[in-house]
């Protein structure tokens, strides 16, 4: 099972061997913290950690079978255990068959091929915990559950989507930023899109959002003013292009989806934030389908131009893109 699912369960009966497989350190650390609390109640005297390349199997099994004078159980963790498992696979298979009764061995590995004998043994009598990264809906679900169960706040759907967009998919960083926003909202107990925009994104993100909103809402002078403010402040044009792309690619996708499903549903399916559905719909209806289908090509052209495909200054290229997105009209040949 994945670490996220394991951490929802009652860990009363921890098996003798636990394999933490994958490369997501935040999830591994969360599981290790839960195991320490359950097995040894954070008694450091009953905890031993080895680095796989620096220890042999005999030392590990001796430690597992040593009774602590301070507690009934021992927790032995092998960090970076891939080479250790490969080198001592036969001995580990024998240990899994007859493990120490009051000790728990944790193998922290990056890869854990399920076809090996030891993997099958652990799957049968121990825990095989998947600590791989979460993506898409699974990541958003985890973030929402973290907000509810750990920070006791409700995280709005569009707020969670923006949090992932701004912070990335690293759970440790997401947890850190979520904690900050949860403390910010306090007794309100609800995190909105605006909370994330203000607290996580800062004024640059807020201004970028104002720029894209102005393009969408047919306020091109406001959009160009916001662009000027950002560029003067030193914001990288490529980063600004990323923010523009994040918003308008969804609108382009909605245009394509509307061929198979109702227009309003297409906007939702494309991931347009709920609060922006009406405004996004009016934008697409204003510019029309033919011109809406040119959104992606405008973004791609701007991206290629700022990567060396155009001799125009980056500011001019960005201004050209905003003009194109505001009405999606031909602005002449690219230089």
N, C-alpha and C positions, 0 to 999 in steps of 0.2 A: 504494500500500500504506500501511497505518497505520505511524506512527512506531515503534510497539512491534515490529512485524514487521521493519522495516528495521534496527533496532538489533541484531537477532539475526543479521544477515547479515554476510558479509565485505565491507567497504567498499573493497576494493582498487581498483575501477574506478569512481571517482566521475565522473559525467558533467559536461558543461560548464555545465548549468543545472539547478538544483534549486528546486522550489517547495514551501515549507512552508505548507500551507493549514489554517486552523482557528484556534481561540482558546485552545488548551491550552498555556500557556507552558512548563510543565515538560517536555512532550514536545518542544517546539521547542528548548528549551535543551539537552536531551539529544542531539538530532540535531546541533545546531550544535557541541557539544563533540566529538562523534565525527568530524564533518567537519573540524574544525580539526586534530585529531590526525592524520587520514589525509592531508589535502591539504598542510598546511604544518607539521605536527609542532609545533603551538603556537608557531610563529615569528611573533611579533607584527608584525615588520617586513613580513611578507608578507600581512598581514590589513588590510582596509579596510572600515569600516562607515559607511553613510550612512543618514539618515532620509529616507524616500521623498519627503516634502513639501519637503525642503530641497535636493534635488539634481536635476540634469537628466541626460538620457540620455548626452550627450556626455561629461560628467565620469565617468560610470560606465564607459563603454566605453574611455575613455582609460586609466582605472585598470586595467581588465581586460587591456589590451594592453601595459601597462608591465611590463617585465622587472625583477624584483627583483634587486638586486646580492647579496642574501643567500640567495636560494633560487630554485629552478626554477619554482615554481608560485605563483599568487596566489589568495587567497580574498576575494571581494567580497560583502558582505552588505548588502542593502537592507532595513532595518527599516521596519515600517508601510508596506509597499509597495503597498497597494491603489490609492491615487490615482496613484502613479508608473506602475503597470502600465496603468491606464486612460488616462493622459495620453500615454504613449509606446508604446502598444500596437503601432503599425505598425513603429516602429524596433526594438522588442524582437523582433518576429517576424523581421525581417531578421537581427538578431544571432543568434537561435537557429539560423537556417539556416547561418550561418558564424561560429561562436563562436571566441574566442581559444583556441588549442590547449592552453595550460598554465595556464588560469585556470578558476575555478569561480565562477559567479554564483548567489547564493542570494536568492530572493525570498520574504520573510516576509510573507504575506498572510493576511487573515481569510477572504475569500471567493475562490473560484477556480472560476468556472463552466466545467464540462467541455465546453460547447458552443462555446467561443471557439476561434479558430484557434491562439492561442498555447498554450492548454491542451492542445490536440491535439498540437501540436509537441513540447511538453515530455513528454507522455505517451509519445511515440514515441522521442525521442532523449535525454530526461533523466529525472529522477525527480520524480514528483508524490507528495509525502508528506502523508498525512492526519494532522493533529495535532488532531483533535477529541477531546472527552472520551470516556472509556470508561464503560460502564454495566454493572450487573448481573454476569453470569457473566464477561464479558470483563475487567471491572475486577478481579474476584477472581482470575482466571487470571493477569493481569499481576502482581498483588501476590504471588501464590505464586511465580511465576517470579523476581521481584525478590528475594524471600527466599532462594531456592535459589541463584541465579546470582551475586548481588551480595554477600549477607551470609552465604551458606553455612550457612543454617539451614533446617529444615523448619517451615513454618507450618501448624498444624492448621486444618482447614476451618472449624470453628466460631470459631477465633481470628481468622481473616481476616474472617469475617462481622462479628464484633464490632468489629474494628478499623475497618472501613468505617462501621459504625453510629456509633461514637464520634467519629471524625475527620471523616467526610464523604467525598466523592468526589474531592477535590482531590489529584492524584497527588503533588505536591510535599510536602504535609503528611503524606500516607500514608508516603512514603519517609522523611521525617524521623522519624516515630514508629516506623516499622519498624526503622530504624537504632538507635534508643534501646532498643527491646525486645531486638533481636539482641545488643547489647552486654550487656544485663542477663542474658540466659540463658547467655552465655559458652560454655564447653565442652560444655554440655548439648546445644547445637545443635538445639534444638526449642523452638518458641514455642507455648504452650498457651493455652487460653481464660483460665485464671487469671492467666497472665503479663500478658495484655492488660488484664484487669480491674484488676489491681493497679497496673500501671505507667502505663497510658494513662488509665484512667478515674479513678483516685484513690479516696479513701474514699467520696466521694459516689456514684460509680457502684457501688462495692462494696455500699454500704448500700441503694441503689435495687434492686440485684439481690437482696439479702437480703430486701427487702420483697416483691418479686414472687414469690420462691421460697416465702416464708412463706404468701402467699395461696394459691398453687398446692398447697402441702402441708398445707393445713387447719390452719395455725397463725396464725389471725387476730390474736391479741394481739401476737405478735412483729412482724407486719406493721404494726400500728398504732404500735408502739413505734419501729420504724424510720422511719415517716412523721413522727412527732413529732421525732425526732432531726434529720431532714433539714430540716424546716420551721424549727426553732429555729436551725439553722445558716444560714438565709437562702436555702435552695434554692427557686427559683421553682416554684410549683405546676404551671404549664404545662409546665415542663421535666420534672417528675416524671411528669406525665400522658403525656408523650412516651415515657418509659421503660416505663411500664405498657402503653401501647398497642403498643409494639414487641414485647413478649412475648405479650400476650393476643390480638392480632390474628392471630398465627400459629395459635393454638389454635382461634380461630373459623374460620379458613380450613381448617384440618385437619378440622374438623367437617363443613364443606361438602364437601370432597373425599372424605370417607369414604362419601359416597353412591355414588361411582363406582369407588372402589378400596379395597383392604384397609386397615384402620384403621392399622396400623403404617406402611404405605407413605404413607398420607395425611399422617401426622405428618412424615415425611421430606420429602415434596413441599412441605409448607407452610413448610419452612425451620427447623423446630425443631432446635436444636443436638443433635448425636448423643448427648452425655452426658446430655441431659435427656429423651430419648425415653420412657424408662420412667416417669418421674415425671409427664410431661405426659399420657401415656396414662392413668395412674391418676387424675389430676385430672379429665379429661373423662369417664371412666367413673363417677367418684364423683358428679358433678353431673348427668349424663345429657344426652341430645341436646337435649331441649326447652330446658333451661336453658342449655346451651352455646350455643345459637343466639341467646341474648339478650346475649352478650358484647359484640358490636359496638354494639348499641343503648345499653348501659350506658356505654360509652366515649364515644359520640357525645353522649349526654345530658350527661355530665360536661364535655365540651369546650365544648358550647354554654352550659352554666351558668357556666363560668369566663370566658366571653367576654361576659357581661352578661345571660345568660338566666335567672339565678337570683339571688335576694336573699340567699341563704345565704352565710355566710363561706366562703372558699375551703377552709379547713381542713375544715369540715364536709362540703363537697362531696367532697373527697378521701377522707375517712373513709367516707362513704356509698358511694363507688365501690369501695373495698376490701371492704366488707361485701358488696356486690352480687356482686363477682367471686368472693369466697370461697364463696358459696352460690348466687348469682344468684337471690335471692328479692326479691320486691317490697318496697321500703323505704318505701312510701307515696308520696303525691303530691309532685311537685317544687314548691318554693316560688318 
